[in-house]
Amino acid sequence: MNAYLQHRPATATDLGDVVGFPQNIDELFFCYPKAIWPLNVGQLAAAIAERHESTVVELDGKVAGFAISTNSNTASNAGGLLLYTRLD
């Protein structure tokens, strides 16, 4: 399999794909503990507004991952990463 992987800044149109990544309440808790199940675009947009450098990863042109940094003003950044493992 020769998959093409790339990353780019997340856009508002990506959010609908990303909110579908967590498949149950437990998965959502481990990727975004403050969120309320089910994750929706409004919750994700609010998180993006409070954080920095939201990024999507595309696999063969489909959104397959999402990363967000909590602080871009220091040498060490923390953040979150969501990966979608059910790509068709």
PyMOL Python script that loads the backbone (N, CA, C, O; Angstrom):
from pymol import cmd

cmd.read_pdbstr("""\
ATOM      1  N   MET A   1       0.846  -1.183   0.000  1.00  0.00           N
ATOM      2  CA  MET A   1       0.000   0.000   0.000  1.00  0.00           C
ATOM      3  C   MET A   1       0.885   1.238   0.000  1.00  0.00           C
ATOM      4  O   MET A   1       1.735   1.397   0.876  1.00  0.00           O
ATOM      5  N   ASN A   2       0.695   2.088  -0.950  1.00  0.00           N
ATOM      6  CA  ASN A   2       1.431   3.346  -1.043  1.00  0.00           C
ATOM      7  C   ASN A   2       0.486   4.482  -0.680  1.00  0.00           C
ATOM      8  O   ASN A   2      -0.111   5.103  -1.559  1.00  0.00           O
ATOM      9  N   ALA A   3       0.352   4.749   0.598  1.00  0.00           N
ATOM     10  CA  ALA A   3      -0.537   5.803   1.072  1.00  0.00           C
ATOM     11  C   ALA A   3       0.189   7.137   1.034  1.00  0.00           C
ATOM     12  O   ALA A   3       1.394   7.214   1.277  1.00  0.00           O
ATOM     13  N   TYR A   4      -0.560   8.180   0.728  1.00  0.00           N
ATOM     14  CA  TYR A   4      -0.017   9.525   0.696  1.00  0.00           C
ATOM     15  C   TYR A   4      -0.477  10.254   1.954  1.00  0.00           C
ATOM     16  O   TYR A   4      -1.674  10.461   2.156  1.00  0.00           O
ATOM     17  N   LEU A   5       0.472  10.638   2.791  1.00  0.00           N
ATOM     18  CA  LEU A   5       0.198  11.290   4.065  1.00  0.00           C
ATOM     19  C   LEU A   5       0.695  12.725   4.017  1.00  0.00           C
ATOM     20  O   LEU A   5       1.820  12.981   3.591  1.00  0.00           O
ATOM     21  N   GLN A   6      -0.148  13.669   4.457  1.00  0.00           N
ATOM     22  CA  GLN A   6       0.266  15.071   4.533  1.00  0.00           C
ATOM     23  C   GLN A   6      -0.456  15.733   5.697  1.00  0.00           C
ATOM     24  O   GLN A   6      -1.444  15.206   6.208  1.00  0.00           O
ATOM     25  N   HIS A   7       0.044  16.891   6.109  1.00  0.00           N
ATOM     26  CA  HIS A   7      -0.613  17.646   7.178  1.00  0.00           C
ATOM     27  C   HIS A   7      -0.768  19.083   6.740  1.00  0.00           C
ATOM     28  O   HIS A   7      -0.049  19.575   5.870  1.00  0.00           O
ATOM     29  N   ARG A   8      -1.744  19.755   7.376  1.00  0.00           N
ATOM     30  CA  ARG A   8      -2.033  21.156   7.058  1.00  0.00           C
ATOM     31  C   ARG A   8      -2.834  21.753   8.211  1.00  0.00           C
ATOM     32  O   ARG A   8      -3.355  21.017   9.048  1.00  0.00           O
ATOM     33  N   PRO A   9      -2.936  23.082   8.259  1.00  0.00           N
ATOM     34  CA  PRO A   9      -3.774  23.698   9.294  1.00  0.00           C
ATOM     35  C   PRO A   9      -5.232  23.240   9.150  1.00  0.00           C
ATOM     36  O   PRO A   9      -5.740  23.100   8.038  1.00  0.00           O
ATOM     37  N   ALA A  10      -5.881  23.014  10.266  1.00  0.00           N
ATOM     38  CA  ALA A  10      -7.290  22.624  10.250  1.00  0.00           C
ATOM     39  C   ALA A  10      -8.149  23.813   9.830  1.00  0.00           C
ATOM     40  O   ALA A  10      -7.823  24.962  10.128  1.00  0.00           O
ATOM     41  N   THR A  11      -9.232  23.529   9.143  1.00  0.00           N
ATOM     42  CA  THR A  11     -10.191  24.555   8.745  1.00  0.00           C
ATOM     43  C   THR A  11     -11.559  24.204   9.320  1.00  0.00           C
ATOM     44  O   THR A  11     -11.773  23.092   9.802  1.00  0.00           O
ATOM     45  N   ALA A  12     -12.469  25.151   9.265  1.00  0.00           N
ATOM     46  CA  ALA A  12     -13.820  24.920   9.783  1.00  0.00           C
ATOM     47  C   ALA A  12     -14.500  23.754   9.069  1.00  0.00           C
ATOM     48  O   ALA A  12     -15.305  23.048   9.676  1.00  0.00           O
ATOM     49  N   THR A  13     -14.193  23.547   7.815  1.00  0.00           N
ATOM     50  CA  THR A  13     -14.823  22.449   7.078  1.00  0.00           C
ATOM     51  C   THR A  13     -14.328  21.076   7.526  1.00  0.00           C
ATOM     52  O   THR A  13     -14.971  20.070   7.228  1.00  0.00           O
ATOM     53  N   ASP A  14     -13.214  21.014   8.228  1.00  0.00           N
ATOM     54  CA  ASP A  14     -12.684  19.739   8.730  1.00  0.00           C
ATOM     55  C   ASP A  14     -13.394  19.267   9.997  1.00  0.00           C
ATOM     56  O   ASP A  14     -13.376  18.075  10.306  1.00  0.00           O
ATOM     57  N   LEU A  15     -14.009  20.174  10.721  1.00  0.00           N
ATOM     58  CA  LEU A  15     -14.531  19.850  12.045  1.00  0.00           C
ATOM     59  C   LEU A  15     -15.597  18.764  12.017  1.00  0.00           C
ATOM     60  O   LEU A  15     -15.663  17.940  12.930  1.00  0.00           O
ATOM     61  N   GLY A  16     -16.421  18.752  10.994  1.00  0.00           N
ATOM     62  CA  GLY A  16     -17.441  17.714  10.874  1.00  0.00           C
ATOM     63  C   GLY A  16     -16.845  16.322  10.795  1.00  0.00           C
ATOM     64  O   GLY A  16     -17.412  15.372  11.334  1.00  0.00           O
ATOM     65  N   ASP A  17     -15.707  16.193  10.128  1.00  0.00           N
ATOM     66  CA  ASP A  17     -15.021  14.901  10.067  1.00  0.00           C
ATOM     67  C   ASP A  17     -14.413  14.550  11.419  1.00  0.00           C
ATOM     68  O   ASP A  17     -14.537  13.418  11.887  1.00  0.00           O
ATOM     69  N   VAL A  18     -13.765  15.512  12.038  1.00  0.00           N
ATOM     70  CA  VAL A  18     -13.028  15.261  13.276  1.00  0.00           C
ATOM     71  C   VAL A  18     -13.957  14.855  14.418  1.00  0.00           C
ATOM     72  O   VAL A  18     -13.599  13.987  15.214  1.00  0.00           O
ATOM     73  N   VAL A  19     -15.136  15.459  14.519  1.00  0.00           N
ATOM     74  CA  VAL A  19     -16.029  15.115  15.634  1.00  0.00           C
ATOM     75  C   VAL A  19     -16.515  13.665  15.550  1.00  0.00           C
ATOM     76  O   VAL A  19     -17.016  13.125  16.537  1.00  0.00           O
ATOM     77  N   GLY A  20     -16.375  13.044  14.404  1.00  0.00           N
ATOM     78  CA  GLY A  20     -16.756  11.642  14.265  1.00  0.00           C
ATOM     79  C   GLY A  20     -15.677  10.664  14.668  1.00  0.00           C
ATOM     80  O   GLY A  20     -15.924   9.458  14.695  1.00  0.00           O
ATOM     81  N   PHE A  21     -14.494  11.141  14.980  1.00  0.00           N
ATOM     82  CA  PHE A  21     -13.396  10.233  15.342  1.00  0.00           C
ATOM     83  C   PHE A  21     -13.697   9.425  16.608  1.00  0.00           C
ATOM     84  O   PHE A  21     -13.635   8.197  16.558  1.00  0.00           O
ATOM     85  N   PRO A  22     -14.023  10.064  17.749  1.00  0.00           N
ATOM     86  CA  PRO A  22     -14.310   9.269  18.950  1.00  0.00           C
ATOM     87  C   PRO A  22     -15.604   8.469  18.733  1.00  0.00           C
ATOM     88  O   PRO A  22     -16.643   9.042  18.405  1.00  0.00           O
ATOM     89  N   GLN A  23     -15.536   7.170  18.914  1.00  0.00           N
ATOM     90  CA  GLN A  23     -16.680   6.307  18.644  1.00  0.00           C
ATOM     91  C   GLN A  23     -17.547   6.029  19.864  1.00  0.00           C
ATOM     92  O   GLN A  23     -18.636   5.469  19.735  1.00  0.00           O
ATOM     93  N   ASN A  24     -17.078   6.415  21.043  1.00  0.00           N
ATOM     94  CA  ASN A  24     -17.886   6.214  22.250  1.00  0.00           C
ATOM     95  C   ASN A  24     -17.403   7.185  23.329  1.00  0.00           C
ATOM     96  O   ASN A  24     -16.412   7.893  23.147  1.00  0.00           O
ATOM     97  N   ILE A  25     -18.103   7.204  24.427  1.00  0.00           N
ATOM     98  CA  ILE A  25     -17.805   8.158  25.498  1.00  0.00           C
ATOM     99  C   ILE A  25     -16.410   7.943  26.092  1.00  0.00           C
ATOM    100  O   ILE A  25     -15.754   8.907  26.488  1.00  0.00           O
ATOM    101  N   ASP A  26     -15.955   6.696  26.156  1.00  0.00           N
ATOM    102  CA  ASP A  26     -14.620   6.430  26.700  1.00  0.00           C
ATOM    103  C   ASP A  26     -13.529   6.986  25.797  1.00  0.00           C
ATOM    104  O   ASP A  26     -12.579   7.602  26.280  1.00  0.00           O
ATOM    105  N   GLU A  27     -13.655   6.777  24.492  1.00  0.00           N
ATOM    106  CA  GLU A  27     -12.664   7.332  23.564  1.00  0.00           C
ATOM    107  C   GLU A  27     -12.638   8.848  23.656  1.00  0.00           C
ATOM    108  O   GLU A  27     -11.567   9.454  23.641  1.00  0.00           O
ATOM    109  N   LEU A  28     -13.810   9.463  23.752  1.00  0.00           N
ATOM    110  CA  LEU A  28     -13.867  10.920  23.858  1.00  0.00           C
ATOM    111  C   LEU A  28     -13.181  11.396  25.132  1.00  0.00           C
ATOM    112  O   LEU A  28     -12.453  12.387  25.102  1.00  0.00           O
ATOM    113  N   PHE A  29     -13.398  10.715  26.241  1.00  0.00           N
ATOM    114  CA  PHE A  29     -12.770  11.116  27.498  1.00  0.00           C
ATOM    115  C   PHE A  29     -11.247  11.114  27.380  1.00  0.00           C
ATOM    116  O   PHE A  29     -10.590  12.039  27.857  1.00  0.00           O
ATOM    117  N   PHE A  30     -10.682  10.087  26.752  1.00  0.00           N
ATOM    118  CA  PHE A  30      -9.227   9.999  26.664  1.00  0.00           C
ATOM    119  C   PHE A  30      -8.627  11.008  25.690  1.00  0.00           C
ATOM    120  O   PHE A  30      -7.453  11.355  25.820  1.00  0.00           O
ATOM    121  N   CYS A  31      -9.402  11.485  24.720  1.00  0.00           N
ATOM    122  CA  CYS A  31      -8.839  12.478  23.801  1.00  0.00           C
ATOM    123  C   CYS A  31      -9.224  13.910  24.183  1.00  0.00           C
ATOM    124  O   CYS A  31      -8.518  14.847  23.811  1.00  0.00           O
ATOM    125  N   TYR A  32     -10.321  14.100  24.913  1.00  0.00           N
ATOM    126  CA  TYR A  32     -10.753  15.450  25.272  1.00  0.00           C
ATOM    127  C   TYR A  32     -11.648  15.354  26.516  1.00  0.00           C
ATOM    128  O   TYR A  32     -12.873  15.363  26.394  1.00  0.00           O
ATOM    129  N   PRO A  33     -11.047  15.262  27.710  1.00  0.00           N
ATOM    130  CA  PRO A  33     -11.811  15.029  28.941  1.00  0.00           C
ATOM    131  C   PRO A  33     -12.888  16.070  29.246  1.00  0.00           C
ATOM    132  O   PRO A  33     -13.881  15.744  29.897  1.00  0.00           O
ATOM    133  N   LYS A  34     -12.716  17.308  28.794  1.00  0.00           N
ATOM    134  CA  LYS A  34     -13.700  18.354  29.081  1.00  0.00           C
ATOM    135  C   LYS A  34     -14.945  18.254  28.204  1.00  0.00           C
ATOM    136  O   LYS A  34     -15.964  18.874  28.508  1.00  0.00           O
ATOM    137  N   ALA A  35     -14.875  17.493  27.139  1.00  0.00           N
ATOM    138  CA  ALA A  35     -15.988  17.421  26.186  1.00  0.00           C
ATOM    139  C   ALA A  35     -17.164  16.642  26.760  1.00  0.00           C
ATOM    140  O   ALA A  35     -17.014  15.823  27.667  1.00  0.00           O
ATOM    141  N   ILE A  36     -18.326  16.922  26.209  1.00  0.00           N
ATOM    142  CA  ILE A  36     -19.552  16.221  26.562  1.00  0.00           C
ATOM    143  C   ILE A  36     -19.934  15.342  25.377  1.00  0.00           C
ATOM    144  O   ILE A  36     -19.942  15.791  24.231  1.00  0.00           O
ATOM    145  N   TRP A  37     -20.249  14.085  25.671  1.00  0.00           N
ATOM    146  CA  TRP A  37     -20.632  13.132  24.622  1.00  0.00           C
ATOM    147  C   TRP A  37     -22.039  13.443  24.120  1.00  0.00           C
ATOM    148  O   TRP A  37     -22.920  13.713  24.937  1.00  0.00           O
ATOM    149  N   PRO A  38     -22.284  13.417  22.829  1.00  0.00           N
ATOM    150  CA  PRO A  38     -21.311  13.220  21.756  1.00  0.00           C
ATOM    151  C   PRO A  38     -20.609  14.528  21.406  1.00  0.00           C
ATOM    152  O   PRO A  38     -21.188  15.609  21.513  1.00  0.00           O
ATOM    153  N   LEU A  39     -19.372  14.411  20.995  1.00  0.00           N
ATOM    154  CA  LEU A  39     -18.615  15.589  20.574  1.00  0.00           C
ATOM    155  C   LEU A  39     -19.315  16.226  19.385  1.00  0.00           C
ATOM    156  O   LEU A  39     -19.784  15.532  18.483  1.00  0.00           O
ATOM    157  N   ASN A  40     -19.384  17.563  19.391  1.00  0.00           N
ATOM    158  CA  ASN A  40     -19.999  18.257  18.256  1.00  0.00           C
ATOM    159  C   ASN A  40     -19.080  19.378  17.782  1.00  0.00           C
ATOM    160  O   ASN A  40     -18.089  19.713  18.431  1.00  0.00           O
ATOM    161  N   VAL A  41     -19.432  19.938  16.649  1.00  0.00           N
ATOM    162  CA  VAL A  41     -18.604  20.971  16.024  1.00  0.00           C
ATOM    163  C   VAL A  41     -18.434  22.172  16.944  1.00  0.00           C
ATOM    164  O   VAL A  41     -17.348  22.751  16.995  1.00  0.00           O
ATOM    165  N   GLY A  42     -19.468  22.558  17.666  1.00  0.00           N
ATOM    166  CA  GLY A  42     -19.371  23.699  18.574  1.00  0.00           C
ATOM    167  C   GLY A  42     -18.333  23.496  19.666  1.00  0.00           C
ATOM    168  O   GLY A  42     -17.558  24.404  19.966  1.00  0.00           O
ATOM    169  N   GLN A  43     -18.315  22.309  20.261  1.00  0.00           N
ATOM    170  CA  GLN A  43     -17.322  22.017  21.300  1.00  0.00           C
ATOM    171  C   GLN A  43     -15.911  22.053  20.734  1.00  0.00           C
ATOM    172  O   GLN A  43     -15.000  22.612  21.346  1.00  0.00           O
ATOM    173  N   LEU A  44     -15.737  21.457  19.566  1.00  0.00           N
ATOM    174  CA  LEU A  44     -14.405  21.425  18.963  1.00  0.00           C
ATOM    175  C   LEU A  44     -13.964  22.822  18.543  1.00  0.00           C
ATOM    176  O   LEU A  44     -12.800  23.180  18.724  1.00  0.00           O
ATOM    177  N   ALA A  45     -14.871  23.612  17.988  1.00  0.00           N
ATOM    178  CA  ALA A  45     -14.533  24.984  17.598  1.00  0.00           C
ATOM    179  C   ALA A  45     -14.122  25.809  18.817  1.00  0.00           C
ATOM    180  O   ALA A  45     -13.200  26.619  18.732  1.00  0.00           O
ATOM    181  N   ALA A  46     -14.798  25.610  19.946  1.00  0.00           N
ATOM    182  CA  ALA A  46     -14.437  26.328  21.176  1.00  0.00           C
ATOM    183  C   ALA A  46     -13.048  25.926  21.653  1.00  0.00           C
ATOM    184  O   ALA A  46     -12.279  26.777  22.101  1.00  0.00           O
ATOM    185  N   ALA A  47     -12.720  24.646  21.564  1.00  0.00           N
ATOM    186  CA  ALA A  47     -11.381  24.186  21.964  1.00  0.00           C
ATOM    187  C   ALA A  47     -10.315  24.793  21.065  1.00  0.00           C
ATOM    188  O   ALA A  47      -9.256  25.200  21.542  1.00  0.00           O
ATOM    189  N   ILE A  48     -10.587  24.855  19.776  1.00  0.00           N
ATOM    190  CA  ILE A  48      -9.634  25.440  18.831  1.00  0.00           C
ATOM    191  C   ILE A  48      -9.418  26.917  19.144  1.00  0.00           C
ATOM    192  O   ILE A  48      -8.294  27.411  19.062  1.00  0.00           O
ATOM    193  N   ALA A  49     -10.486  27.622  19.502  1.00  0.00           N
ATOM    194  CA  ALA A  49     -10.376  29.052  19.808  1.00  0.00           C
ATOM    195  C   ALA A  49      -9.505  29.307  21.034  1.00  0.00           C
ATOM    196  O   ALA A  49      -8.875  30.360  21.138  1.00  0.00           O
ATOM    197  N   GLU A  50      -9.464  28.350  21.965  1.00  0.00           N
ATOM    198  CA  GLU A  50      -8.682  28.506  23.194  1.00  0.00           C
ATOM    199  C   GLU A  50      -7.252  28.013  23.058  1.00  0.00           C
ATOM    200  O   GLU A  50      -6.423  28.278  23.929  1.00  0.00           O
ATOM    201  N   ARG A  51      -6.950  27.306  21.990  1.00  0.00           N
ATOM    202  CA  ARG A  51      -5.637  26.675  21.845  1.00  0.00           C
ATOM    203  C   ARG A  51      -4.942  27.166  20.590  1.00  0.00           C
ATOM    204  O   ARG A  51      -5.365  28.147  19.979  1.00  0.00           O
ATOM    205  N   HIS A  52      -3.876  26.483  20.210  1.00  0.00           N
ATOM    206  CA  HIS A  52      -3.049  26.953  19.108  1.00  0.00           C
ATOM    207  C   HIS A  52      -2.753  25.830  18.121  1.00  0.00           C
ATOM    208  O   HIS A  52      -2.798  24.647  18.460  1.00  0.00           O
ATOM    209  N   GLU A  53      -2.456  26.228  16.918  1.00  0.00           N
ATOM    210  CA  GLU A  53      -1.905  25.346  15.895  1.00  0.00           C
ATOM    211  C   GLU A  53      -2.713  24.077  15.672  1.00  0.00           C
ATOM    212  O   GLU A  53      -2.155  22.981  15.693  1.00  0.00           O
ATOM    213  N   SER A  54      -4.010  24.206  15.462  1.00  0.00           N
ATOM    214  CA  SER A  54      -4.798  23.017  15.146  1.00  0.00           C
ATOM    215  C   SER A  54      -4.410  22.541  13.747  1.00  0.00           C
ATOM    216  O   SER A  54      -4.320  23.329  12.806  1.00  0.00           O
ATOM    217  N   THR A  55      -4.188  21.255  13.638  1.00  0.00           N
ATOM    218  CA  THR A  55      -3.642  20.654  12.425  1.00  0.00           C
ATOM    219  C   THR A  55      -4.416  19.390  12.094  1.00  0.00           C
ATOM    220  O   THR A  55      -4.795  18.639  12.992  1.00  0.00           O
ATOM    221  N   VAL A  56      -4.652  19.153  10.813  1.00  0.00           N
ATOM    222  CA  VAL A  56      -5.211  17.871  10.398  1.00  0.00           C
ATOM    223  C   VAL A  56      -4.159  17.103   9.615  1.00  0.00           C
ATOM    224  O   VAL A  56      -3.282  17.677   8.969  1.00  0.00           O
ATOM    225  N   VAL A  57      -4.277  15.796   9.693  1.00  0.00           N
ATOM    226  CA  VAL A  57      -3.450  14.896   8.900  1.00  0.00           C
ATOM    227  C   VAL A  57      -4.377  14.247   7.886  1.00  0.00           C
ATOM    228  O   VAL A  57      -5.450  13.758   8.237  1.00  0.00           O
ATOM    229  N   GLU A  58      -3.960  14.246   6.635  1.00  0.00           N
ATOM    230  CA  GLU A  58      -4.746  13.609   5.584  1.00  0.00           C
ATOM    231  C   GLU A  58      -4.037  12.357   5.102  1.00  0.00           C
ATOM    232  O   GLU A  58      -2.820  12.346   4.919  1.00  0.00           O
ATOM    233  N   LEU A  59      -4.810  11.309   4.899  1.00  0.00           N
ATOM    234  CA  LEU A  59      -4.320  10.073   4.315  1.00  0.00           C
ATOM    235  C   LEU A  59      -5.057   9.893   3.001  1.00  0.00           C
ATOM    236  O   LEU A  59      -6.269   9.681   2.978  1.00  0.00           O
ATOM    237  N   ASP A  60      -4.316   9.980   1.914  1.00  0.00           N
ATOM    238  CA  ASP A  60      -4.904   9.894   0.575  1.00  0.00           C
ATOM    239  C   ASP A  60      -6.066  10.870   0.396  1.00  0.00           C
ATOM    240  O   ASP A  60      -7.083  10.528  -0.208  1.00  0.00           O
ATOM    241  N   GLY A  61      -5.909  12.087   0.924  1.00  0.00           N
ATOM    242  CA  GLY A  61      -6.902  13.137   0.743  1.00  0.00           C
ATOM    243  C   GLY A  61      -8.058  13.123   1.723  1.00  0.00           C
ATOM    244  O   GLY A  61      -8.915  14.005   1.659  1.00  0.00           O
ATOM    245  N   LYS A  62      -8.118  12.148   2.634  1.00  0.00           N
ATOM    246  CA  LYS A  62      -9.179  12.084   3.635  1.00  0.00           C
ATOM    247  C   LYS A  62      -8.607  12.468   4.997  1.00  0.00           C
ATOM    248  O   LYS A  62      -7.494  12.072   5.346  1.00  0.00           O
ATOM    249  N   VAL A  63      -9.374  13.240   5.763  1.00  0.00           N
ATOM    250  CA  VAL A  63      -8.923  13.631   7.099  1.00  0.00           C
ATOM    251  C   VAL A  63      -8.831  12.375   7.965  1.00  0.00           C
ATOM    252  O   VAL A  63      -9.818  11.666   8.160  1.00  0.00           O
ATOM    253  N   ALA A  64      -7.635  12.115   8.478  1.00  0.00           N
ATOM    254  CA  ALA A  64      -7.381  10.897   9.251  1.00  0.00           C
ATOM    255  C   ALA A  64      -6.833  11.194  10.641  1.00  0.00           C
ATOM    256  O   ALA A  64      -6.701  10.280  11.456  1.00  0.00           O
ATOM    257  N   GLY A  65      -6.512  12.444  10.927  1.00  0.00           N
ATOM    258  CA  GLY A  65      -5.974  12.795  12.229  1.00  0.00           C
ATOM    259  C   GLY A  65      -6.160  14.270  12.509  1.00  0.00           C
ATOM    260  O   GLY A  65      -6.331  15.076  11.594  1.00  0.00           O
ATOM    261  N   PHE A  66      -6.126  14.611  13.774  1.00  0.00           N
ATOM    262  CA  PHE A  66      -6.282  15.996  14.212  1.00  0.00           C
ATOM    263  C   PHE A  66      -5.391  16.208  15.421  1.00  0.00           C
ATOM    264  O   PHE A  66      -5.401  15.402  16.351  1.00  0.00           O
ATOM    265  N   ALA A  67      -4.631  17.273  15.414  1.00  0.00           N
ATOM    266  CA  ALA A  67      -3.755  17.608  16.539  1.00  0.00           C
ATOM    267  C   ALA A  67      -3.983  19.060  16.926  1.00  0.00           C
ATOM    268  O   ALA A  67      -4.304  19.907  16.092  1.00  0.00           O
ATOM    269  N   ILE A  68      -3.805  19.324  18.226  1.00  0.00           N
ATOM    270  CA  ILE A  68      -3.981  20.680  18.730  1.00  0.00           C
ATOM    271  C   ILE A  68      -2.981  20.909  19.856  1.00  0.00           C
ATOM    272  O   ILE A  68      -2.753  20.028  20.685  1.00  0.00           O
ATOM    273  N   SER A  69      -2.390  22.088  19.877  1.00  0.00           N
ATOM    274  CA  SER A  69      -1.400  22.442  20.892  1.00  0.00           C
ATOM    275  C   SER A  69      -2.056  23.332  21.935  1.00  0.00           C
ATOM    276  O   SER A  69      -2.892  24.173  21.607  1.00  0.00           O
ATOM    277  N   THR A  70      -1.676  23.146  23.189  1.00  0.00           N
ATOM    278  CA  THR A  70      -2.270  23.959  24.248  1.00  0.00           C
ATOM    279  C   THR A  70      -1.526  25.259  24.508  1.00  0.00           C
ATOM    280  O   THR A  70      -2.095  26.185  25.086  1.00  0.00           O
ATOM    281  N   ASN A  71      -0.258  25.349  24.092  1.00  0.00           N
ATOM    282  CA  ASN A  71       0.511  26.554  24.376  1.00  0.00           C
ATOM    283  C   ASN A  71       1.635  26.689  23.360  1.00  0.00           C
ATOM    284  O   ASN A  71       2.504  25.823  23.271  1.00  0.00           O
ATOM    285  N   SER A  72       1.619  27.757  22.606  1.00  0.00           N
ATOM    286  CA  SER A  72       2.681  27.970  21.624  1.00  0.00           C
ATOM    287  C   SER A  72       3.702  29.002  22.089  1.00  0.00           C
ATOM    288  O   SER A  72       4.592  29.379  21.327  1.00  0.00           O
ATOM    289  N   ASN A  73       3.581  29.461  23.338  1.00  0.00           N
ATOM    290  CA  ASN A  73       4.471  30.513  23.829  1.00  0.00           C
ATOM    291  C   ASN A  73       5.639  29.996  24.658  1.00  0.00           C
ATOM    292  O   ASN A  73       6.434  30.792  25.158  1.00  0.00           O
ATOM    293  N   THR A  74       5.759  28.696  24.812  1.00  0.00           N
ATOM    294  CA  THR A  74       6.845  28.142  25.613  1.00  0.00           C
ATOM    295  C   THR A  74       7.628  27.122  24.801  1.00  0.00           C
ATOM    296  O   THR A  74       7.205  26.706  23.722  1.00  0.00           O
ATOM    297  N   ALA A  75       8.764  26.732  25.334  1.00  0.00           N
ATOM    298  CA  ALA A  75       9.602  25.750  24.643  1.00  0.00           C
ATOM    299  C   ALA A  75       8.973  24.365  24.656  1.00  0.00           C
ATOM    300  O   ALA A  75       9.222  23.567  23.752  1.00  0.00           O
ATOM    301  N   SER A  76       8.168  24.069  25.660  1.00  0.00           N
ATOM    302  CA  SER A  76       7.521  22.756  25.715  1.00  0.00           C
ATOM    303  C   SER A  76       6.025  22.918  25.504  1.00  0.00           C
ATOM    304  O   SER A  76       5.369  23.703  26.190  1.00  0.00           O
ATOM    305  N   ASN A  77       5.503  22.179  24.564  1.00  0.00           N
ATOM    306  CA  ASN A  77       4.082  22.233  24.252  1.00  0.00           C
ATOM    307  C   ASN A  77       3.409  20.938  24.656  1.00  0.00           C
ATOM    308  O   ASN A  77       3.986  19.858  24.525  1.00  0.00           O
ATOM    309  N   ALA A  78       2.205  21.049  25.140  1.00  0.00           N
ATOM    310  CA  ALA A  78       1.351  19.886  25.362  1.00  0.00           C
ATOM    311  C   ALA A  78       0.198  20.003  24.382  1.00  0.00           C
ATOM    312  O   ALA A  78      -0.067  21.082  23.852  1.00  0.00           O
ATOM    313  N   GLY A  79      -0.461  18.939  24.151  1.00  0.00           N
ATOM    314  CA  GLY A  79      -1.578  19.000  23.231  1.00  0.00           C
ATOM    315  C   GLY A  79      -2.296  17.681  23.155  1.00  0.00           C
ATOM    316  O   GLY A  79      -2.096  16.791  23.981  1.00  0.00           O
ATOM    317  N   GLY A  80      -3.132  17.571  22.152  1.00  0.00           N
ATOM    318  CA  GLY A  80      -3.895  16.354  21.954  1.00  0.00           C
ATOM    319  C   GLY A  80      -3.808  15.900  20.516  1.00  0.00           C
ATOM    320  O   GLY A  80      -3.545  16.689  19.609  1.00  0.00           O
ATOM    321  N   LEU A  81      -4.033  14.617  20.324  1.00  0.00           N
ATOM    322  CA  LEU A  81      -4.000  14.026  18.992  1.00  0.00           C
ATOM    323  C   LEU A  81      -5.142  13.045  18.874  1.00  0.00           C
ATOM    324  O   LEU A  81      -5.302  12.170  19.725  1.00  0.00           O
ATOM    325  N   LEU A  82      -5.939  13.177  17.828  1.00  0.00           N
ATOM    326  CA  LEU A  82      -7.004  12.232  17.516  1.00  0.00           C
ATOM    327  C   LEU A  82      -6.663  11.565  16.199  1.00  0.00           C
ATOM    328  O   LEU A  82      -6.284  12.235  15.238  1.00  0.00           O
ATOM    329  N   LEU A  83      -6.795  10.261  16.148  1.00  0.00           N
ATOM    330  CA  LEU A  83      -6.577   9.521  14.912  1.00  0.00           C
ATOM    331  C   LEU A  83      -7.826   8.732  14.588  1.00  0.00           C
ATOM    332  O   LEU A  83      -8.443   8.136  15.471  1.00  0.00           O
ATOM    333  N   TYR A  84      -8.194   8.730  13.334  1.00  0.00           N
ATOM    334  CA  TYR A  84      -9.350   7.964  12.892  1.00  0.00           C
ATOM    335  C   TYR A  84      -8.843   6.673  12.294  1.00  0.00           C
ATOM    336  O   TYR A  84      -8.120   6.695  11.298  1.00  0.00           O
ATOM    337  N   THR A  85      -9.205   5.555  12.877  1.00  0.00           N
ATOM    338  CA  THR A  85      -8.656   4.270  12.448  1.00  0.00           C
ATOM    339  C   THR A  85      -9.605   3.476  11.571  1.00  0.00           C
ATOM    340  O   THR A  85      -9.299   2.342  11.203  1.00  0.00           O
ATOM    341  N   ARG A  86     -10.742   4.042  11.232  1.00  0.00           N
ATOM    342  CA  ARG A  86     -11.730   3.313  10.454  1.00  0.00           C
ATOM    343  C   ARG A  86     -11.889   3.896   9.052  1.00  0.00           C
ATOM    344  O   ARG A  86     -13.009   4.067   8.571  1.00  0.00           O
ATOM    345  N   LEU A  87     -10.791   4.194   8.413  1.00  0.00           N
ATOM    346  CA  LEU A  87     -10.847   4.743   7.062  1.00  0.00           C
ATOM    347  C   LEU A  87     -11.234   3.654   6.077  1.00  0.00           C
ATOM    348  O   LEU A  87     -10.730   2.533   6.144  1.00  0.00           O
ATOM    349  N   ASP A  88     -12.126   3.988   5.171  1.00  0.00           N
ATOM    350  CA  ASP A  88     -12.529   3.028   4.132  1.00  0.00           C
ATOM    351  C   ASP A  88     -11.700   3.208   2.894  1.00  0.00           C
ATOM    352  O   ASP A  88     -11.892   2.491   1.912  1.00  0.00           O
TER     353      ASP A  88
END
""", "prot")
cmd.dss("prot")
cmd.show_as("cartoon", "prot")
cmd.util.cbc("prot")
cmd.orient("prot")
